[in-house]
Amino acid sequence: MIQEKERVEVNATSASITGKMSIFDHEQVVFCQDNATGLKAIIAIHNTTLGPAVGGTRMWTYVSEADAITDVLRLSRGMTYKNSLAGLNIGGGKAVIIGDSRKDKNEILMRRFGKFVNSLNGKYITAEDVGISTRDMEFVKMETDHVVGLPEYLGGLGDPSVVTAYGVYMGMKASMKELSGQDSLTGKKILVQGVGSVGENLIASIVKEKAEVFVSDIYAEKVKKVVDAYGVTAVDPVEVYDMPMDIYSPCALGATLNDENLSHLKCAIICGAANNQLANEERHGKMVLEMGMLYAPDYLVNAGGIINCYGELMGFSKSAAMSKTEKIYTTALEIFQRSKQENIPTYLAANQIAEQRIGSVGKIRSKI
């Protein structure tokens, strides 16, 4: 069972690796290194009570290996909660590859990573995440069967970003329903921060509902693409947190809900696809509550991607994955209700629901 001590933020500079693992009660961390390909990767398995650990692989240029460790530990723990809350029979894991996906990624590097995944004998099943595509998963598939997020011609359900975006869209509508009694997004001012695959698919949905959409990204070419395609308005990244809006939707990297940004943020709802949006779960979750903003927990609303991947494992269709993702709407309302009744942050209400399922299944298995 996940303990309250895990609410503590991982300090990457003050603890040993095993010390950091114990903070969030991780089962296993694997360091992968290969001189021939230049691969440097970390695989973190957080909890396998519900089943094998499933979670994507992220490729990013980390400032230090300590930052990479912190990221993979937080991300893998988030997958445990995400998979539990979505009602999936899989545990939580994650991997990070240290490097610039725009210039360091190639077939041989991804295949070498696939061999490391294969060495875990199914305890960890990988998929794509930031900096990784379905094509990269094809290379991983050449070396291991423990991979999901594959294109349809390889028996997969295709790009999971479409399903991830749909879940965030459902979360937005549930959030609006909670605040106003109506779930329409028409006329609402929504800022999408990060316009990768998930962000763009989300933009397509909310534009159709005639929301007033603003976009921001550190990559100017991505912004231009969606501005030209959807007629949305670009916002300079430095102006994001000073702009009044109805919904702030972080869809890039995490930790944007921190002391500095929250002191400027002007919105009613926070609902986006980025993982670990709260820089410090306890501190910033409480701040959001006290500021009167409704936070749709990220690992709830961005679960569509893992639901899509779970569909590959279980053999159900894309439409079935979309139907299961639609239930994020009702789960969000349940979390909001619990948060109100107990006067606790929404992240904590979501954590409690996820932990209860893990604890119940753990007790059943301990009796077998």
C-alpha positions as CSV (number, residue, x, y, z in Angstrom):
1,M,0.0,0.0,0.0
2,I,1.3,3.5,-0.8
3,Q,2.1,5.4,2.3
4,E,1.6,9.1,3.2
5,K,5.4,9.6,3.2
6,E,5.3,9.3,-0.6
7,R,3.7,12.8,-0.7
8,V,7.2,14.2,0.0
9,E,8.8,15.7,-3.1
10,V,11.9,13.7,-4.3
11,N,15.1,15.7,-3.6
12,A,17.5,14.6,-6.3
13,T,20.6,16.0,-4.6
14,S,20.2,14.9,-1.0
15,A,19.4,11.2,-1.0
16,S,21.0,8.0,-2.4
17,I,19.2,6.3,-5.3
18,T,17.8,3.6,-3.0
19,G,16.8,6.4,-0.6
20,K,14.8,8.1,-3.4
21,M,13.2,4.8,-4.3
22,S,12.0,4.3,-0.8
23,I,10.3,7.7,-0.7
24,F,7.8,6.6,-3.2
25,D,8.2,2.8,-2.5
26,H,9.6,1.8,-5.9
27,E,10.2,-1.9,-6.5
28,Q,13.0,-1.6,-9.0
29,V,15.1,0.8,-11.0
30,V,17.2,-0.3,-13.9
31,F,20.1,1.8,-15.4
32,C,20.8,1.1,-19.1
33,Q,24.1,2.1,-20.8
34,D,25.6,1.2,-24.1
35,N,28.7,2.8,-25.6
36,A,28.2,1.6,-29.1
37,T,24.8,3.4,-29.5
38,G,25.3,6.1,-26.9
39,L,22.2,4.9,-25.1
40,K,21.7,6.2,-21.5
41,A,18.3,5.2,-20.1
42,I,16.6,4.5,-16.8
43,I,13.6,2.2,-16.3
44,A,11.6,2.6,-13.1
45,I,9.1,0.0,-11.9
46,H,7.0,1.5,-9.2
47,N,4.3,-1.0,-8.2
48,T,3.1,-4.2,-9.8
49,T,0.2,-5.1,-7.4
50,L,-2.4,-4.8,-10.2
51,G,-0.2,-6.4,-12.9
52,P,2.9,-5.8,-14.9
53,A,4.2,-2.2,-15.0
54,V,3.1,-0.3,-18.1
55,G,4.2,3.2,-19.0
56,G,5.8,5.1,-21.8
57,T,9.4,6.0,-22.6
58,R,10.3,9.7,-22.6
59,M,13.4,11.1,-24.4
60,W,14.6,14.4,-23.1
61,T,17.8,16.5,-22.7
62,Y,18.1,16.5,-18.9
63,V,20.3,19.0,-17.2
64,S,21.8,16.2,-15.1
65,E,21.4,12.5,-14.4
66,A,19.9,13.4,-11.0
67,D,17.1,15.3,-12.8
68,A,16.5,12.2,-15.0
69,I,16.2,10.0,-12.0
70,T,13.8,12.4,-10.2
71,D,11.7,12.5,-13.4
72,V,11.5,8.8,-14.0
73,L,10.6,8.1,-10.3
74,R,7.8,10.7,-10.3
75,L,6.5,9.6,-13.7
76,S,6.4,5.9,-12.8
77,R,4.6,6.5,-9.5
78,G,2.1,8.6,-11.5
79,M,1.5,5.6,-13.8
80,T,0.6,3.4,-10.8
81,Y,-2.1,5.9,-9.8
82,K,-3.2,6.5,-13.3
83,N,-3.7,2.8,-14.1
84,S,-5.5,2.2,-10.9
85,L,-7.9,5.1,-11.2
86,A,-8.7,4.1,-14.8
87,G,-9.6,0.6,-13.6
88,L,-6.8,-1.2,-15.5
89,N,-5.2,-4.4,-14.4
90,I,-1.7,-3.1,-14.8
91,G,0.9,-1.5,-12.5
92,G,3.0,1.6,-12.9
93,G,6.4,2.0,-14.6
94,K,8.2,4.5,-16.8
95,A,11.4,4.9,-18.7
96,V,13.5,7.9,-19.7
97,I,16.2,8.1,-22.4
98,I,18.7,10.9,-21.8
99,G,19.3,12.8,-25.1
100,D,17.9,15.1,-27.7
101,S,15.2,13.2,-29.6
102,R,15.6,15.6,-32.5
103,K,19.2,14.6,-33.2
104,D,20.3,11.6,-31.0
105,K,17.5,9.2,-31.7
106,N,17.8,6.5,-34.4
107,E,17.0,2.9,-35.1
108,I,20.0,1.3,-33.4
109,L,19.5,3.3,-30.2
110,M,15.9,2.3,-29.9
111,R,16.6,-1.3,-30.7
112,R,19.2,-1.4,-28.0
113,F,16.7,0.1,-25.6
114,G,14.3,-2.7,-26.7
115,K,16.9,-5.3,-25.6
116,F,17.0,-3.8,-22.1
117,V,13.2,-3.8,-21.9
118,N,13.2,-7.4,-23.0
119,S,15.7,-8.4,-20.3
120,L,13.0,-7.6,-17.7
121,N,10.9,-10.5,-19.0
122,G,7.6,-8.7,-19.1
123,K,7.7,-7.0,-15.7
124,Y,7.8,-3.7,-17.6
125,I,5.9,-3.0,-20.9
126,T,6.9,0.2,-22.7
127,A,5.1,2.7,-25.0
128,E,5.8,6.1,-26.4
129,D,5.9,9.4,-24.5
130,V,7.5,12.8,-25.1
131,G,10.1,12.6,-27.8
132,I,9.1,9.1,-28.9
133,S,6.8,8.1,-31.7
134,T,5.0,5.0,-32.9
135,R,7.8,4.5,-35.4
136,D,10.3,4.3,-32.6
137,M,8.1,1.7,-31.0
138,E,8.4,-0.3,-34.2
139,F,12.2,-0.4,-33.6
140,V,11.7,-1.5,-30.0
141,K,9.3,-4.2,-31.2
142,M,12.1,-5.7,-33.3
143,E,13.8,-6.7,-30.0
144,T,10.9,-7.3,-27.6
145,D,7.3,-8.2,-27.4
146,H,6.9,-6.1,-24.3
147,V,5.8,-3.0,-26.1
148,V,2.5,-1.3,-26.9
149,G,1.5,1.9,-28.8
150,L,2.2,0.2,-32.1
151,P,0.8,1.2,-35.5
152,E,-2.3,-0.6,-36.7
153,Y,-0.4,-2.6,-39.4
154,L,1.6,-4.2,-36.6
155,G,-1.6,-5.2,-34.7
156,G,-1.6,-2.1,-32.5
157,L,-4.3,0.6,-32.0
158,G,-2.2,3.3,-33.5
159,D,-1.1,6.7,-32.1
160,P,-2.5,6.9,-28.5
161,S,-2.3,10.7,-28.5
162,V,-5.8,10.9,-30.1
163,V,-7.2,9.0,-27.1
164,T,-5.2,11.0,-24.6
165,A,-6.5,14.2,-26.0
166,Y,-10.1,12.9,-25.9
167,G,-9.6,12.1,-22.2
168,V,-8.4,15.7,-21.5
169,Y,-11.4,17.0,-23.4
170,M,-13.7,14.9,-21.2
171,G,-11.9,16.3,-18.2
172,M,-12.5,19.9,-19.3
173,K,-16.2,19.3,-19.9
174,A,-16.6,17.6,-16.5
175,S,-14.7,20.5,-14.8
176,M,-17.0,23.0,-16.5
177,K,-20.0,21.0,-15.4
178,E,-18.8,21.1,-11.8
179,L,-18.3,24.8,-11.8
180,S,-21.3,26.0,-13.9
181,G,-23.8,23.2,-14.1
182,Q,-23.3,23.0,-17.9
183,D,-20.4,21.2,-19.6
184,S,-20.3,23.3,-22.8
185,L,-17.0,24.9,-23.7
186,T,-18.5,27.3,-26.2
187,G,-17.1,30.8,-25.8
188,K,-14.7,29.8,-23.0
189,K,-11.2,31.1,-23.2
190,I,-8.8,28.2,-23.2
191,L,-5.0,28.3,-23.4
192,V,-3.3,25.1,-24.5
193,Q,0.4,25.1,-23.5
194,G,2.3,22.6,-25.6
195,V,1.1,21.8,-29.1
196,G,2.6,18.4,-29.8
197,S,0.4,15.5,-30.9
198,V,-1.8,15.5,-27.8
199,G,-2.1,19.3,-27.7
200,E,-3.0,19.5,-31.4
201,N,-5.7,16.8,-31.1
202,L,-7.1,18.6,-28.1
203,I,-7.2,21.9,-30.0
204,A,-9.2,20.2,-32.8
205,S,-11.9,19.1,-30.3
206,I,-12.3,22.4,-28.4
207,V,-12.2,24.5,-31.6
208,K,-15.1,22.4,-32.9
209,E,-17.0,23.3,-29.8
210,K,-16.3,27.0,-30.6
211,A,-14.1,27.8,-27.6
212,E,-11.8,30.8,-27.8
213,V,-8.5,29.0,-28.1
214,F,-5.0,30.3,-27.4
215,V,-1.8,28.3,-27.9
216,S,1.8,28.5,-26.6
217,D,4.9,26.4,-27.2
218,I,8.7,26.8,-27.0
219,Y,8.9,25.6,-30.6
220,A,7.7,28.4,-33.0
221,E,7.1,26.0,-35.9
222,K,4.6,24.0,-33.9
223,V,2.7,27.1,-33.0
224,K,2.6,28.3,-36.6
225,K,1.3,24.9,-37.7
226,V,-1.7,24.9,-35.4
227,V,-2.4,28.7,-35.9
228,D,-2.6,28.1,-39.6
229,A,-4.6,24.9,-39.3
230,Y,-7.2,25.9,-36.7
231,G,-7.2,29.7,-36.6
232,V,-6.2,29.9,-33.0
233,T,-4.2,32.7,-31.4
234,A,-0.6,32.4,-30.4
235,V,0.7,33.5,-27.0
236,D,4.3,34.2,-26.2
237,P,5.5,31.6,-23.6
238,V,6.6,34.4,-21.2
239,E,3.0,35.8,-21.2
240,V,1.1,32.6,-20.4
241,Y,0.7,33.0,-16.7
242,D,-0.3,36.7,-16.8
243,M,-3.2,36.1,-19.2
244,P,-6.8,35.8,-17.9
245,M,-8.5,32.7,-19.1
246,D,-11.2,30.2,-18.1
247,I,-9.1,27.0,-18.6
248,Y,-5.3,26.6,-18.4
249,S,-4.4,23.4,-20.2
250,P,-0.7,22.4,-19.7
251,C,0.1,19.8,-22.3
252,A,4.0,19.9,-22.3
253,L,6.3,19.0,-19.4
254,G,5.3,19.0,-15.8
255,A,5.8,21.2,-12.7
256,T,4.2,24.3,-14.2
257,L,2.1,24.7,-11.1
258,N,4.8,26.0,-8.8
259,D,5.3,28.9,-6.5
260,E,6.2,31.4,-9.2
261,N,3.6,30.5,-11.8
262,L,0.7,30.1,-9.3
263,S,1.3,33.6,-8.0
264,H,0.4,34.9,-11.5
265,L,-2.1,32.3,-12.9
266,K,-5.6,33.6,-13.6
267,C,-8.0,30.9,-14.4
268,A,-11.0,28.9,-13.1
269,I,-9.9,25.5,-14.2
270,I,-6.6,23.6,-14.7
271,C,-7.0,20.6,-17.0
272,G,-4.2,19.4,-19.2
273,A,-2.3,16.4,-20.4
274,A,1.1,17.1,-18.9
275,N,2.3,14.7,-16.2
276,N,3.2,15.9,-12.7
277,Q,1.8,19.4,-13.1
278,L,2.0,20.1,-9.4
279,A,5.7,20.8,-8.7
280,N,5.1,19.7,-5.1
281,E,1.9,17.7,-4.8
282,E,1.1,18.6,-1.2
283,R,2.1,22.3,-1.2
284,H,0.8,23.3,-4.6
285,G,-2.3,21.1,-4.5
286,K,-3.3,23.0,-1.4
287,M,-2.4,26.4,-3.0
288,V,-4.6,25.6,-6.0
289,L,-7.5,24.8,-3.7
290,E,-7.1,27.9,-1.6
291,M,-6.9,30.1,-4.7
292,G,-10.3,28.8,-5.7
293,M,-9.2,27.1,-8.9
294,L,-10.5,23.6,-9.9
295,Y,-7.7,21.2,-10.7
296,A,-8.5,18.1,-12.7
297,P,-5.7,15.7,-11.7
298,D,-3.4,15.1,-14.6
299,Y,-3.1,11.4,-14.2
300,L,-6.9,11.2,-14.3
301,V,-7.5,13.2,-17.5
302,N,-4.5,12.1,-19.4
303,A,-5.2,8.4,-19.0
304,G,-6.6,7.9,-22.5
305,G,-3.1,7.0,-23.9
306,I,-2.6,4.2,-21.4
307,I,-6.2,3.0,-21.9
308,N,-5.4,2.8,-25.6
309,C,-2.2,0.8,-24.9
310,Y,-4.1,-1.4,-22.5
311,G,-6.5,-2.1,-25.3
312,E,-3.7,-3.6,-27.3
313,L,-2.8,-5.9,-24.4
314,M,-6.4,-7.0,-24.0
315,G,-7.3,-7.2,-27.6
316,F,-10.1,-4.6,-27.8
317,S,-10.8,-2.1,-30.4
318,K,-10.0,1.6,-30.8
319,S,-13.7,2.5,-30.3
320,A,-13.7,0.4,-27.1
321,A,-10.7,2.4,-25.9
322,M,-12.5,5.7,-26.7
323,S,-15.6,4.5,-24.8
324,K,-13.5,3.6,-21.7
325,T,-11.8,6.9,-21.9
326,E,-15.1,8.7,-22.0
327,K,-15.6,7.5,-18.4
328,I,-13.0,10.0,-17.3
329,Y,-15.9,12.5,-17.3
330,T,-17.8,10.6,-14.5
331,T,-14.7,9.8,-12.5
332,A,-13.7,13.4,-12.5
333,L,-17.1,14.4,-11.1
334,E,-16.7,11.7,-8.4
335,I,-13.3,13.2,-7.5
336,F,-14.6,16.7,-7.4
337,Q,-17.5,15.6,-5.2
338,R,-15.2,13.9,-2.7
339,S,-12.9,16.9,-2.7
340,K,-15.8,19.2,-1.8
341,Q,-17.2,16.9,0.9
342,E,-13.9,16.4,2.7
343,N,-12.5,19.9,1.9
344,I,-9.3,18.3,0.5
345,P,-7.4,19.1,-2.8
346,T,-8.6,17.2,-5.8
347,Y,-5.3,15.4,-6.3
348,L,-5.6,13.9,-2.8
349,A,-9.2,12.8,-3.5
350,A,-7.9,11.1,-6.6
351,N,-5.0,9.5,-4.8
352,Q,-7.3,8.1,-2.2
353,I,-9.5,6.4,-4.7
354,A,-6.5,4.9,-6.6
355,E,-4.9,3.7,-3.4
356,Q,-8.0,2.1,-2.2
357,R,-8.2,-0.1,-5.3
358,I,-4.5,-1.0,-5.0
359,G,-4.9,-1.9,-1.4
360,S,-7.9,-4.0,-1.9
361,V,-6.4,-6.0,-4.7
362,G,-3.2,-6.4,-2.7
363,K,-5.1,-7.9,0.2
364,I,-6.9,-10.3,-2.1
365,R,-3.6,-11.5,-3.7
366,S,-1.9,-11.9,-0.3
367,K,-4.6,-14.4,0.6
368,I,-4.1,-16.6,-2.5
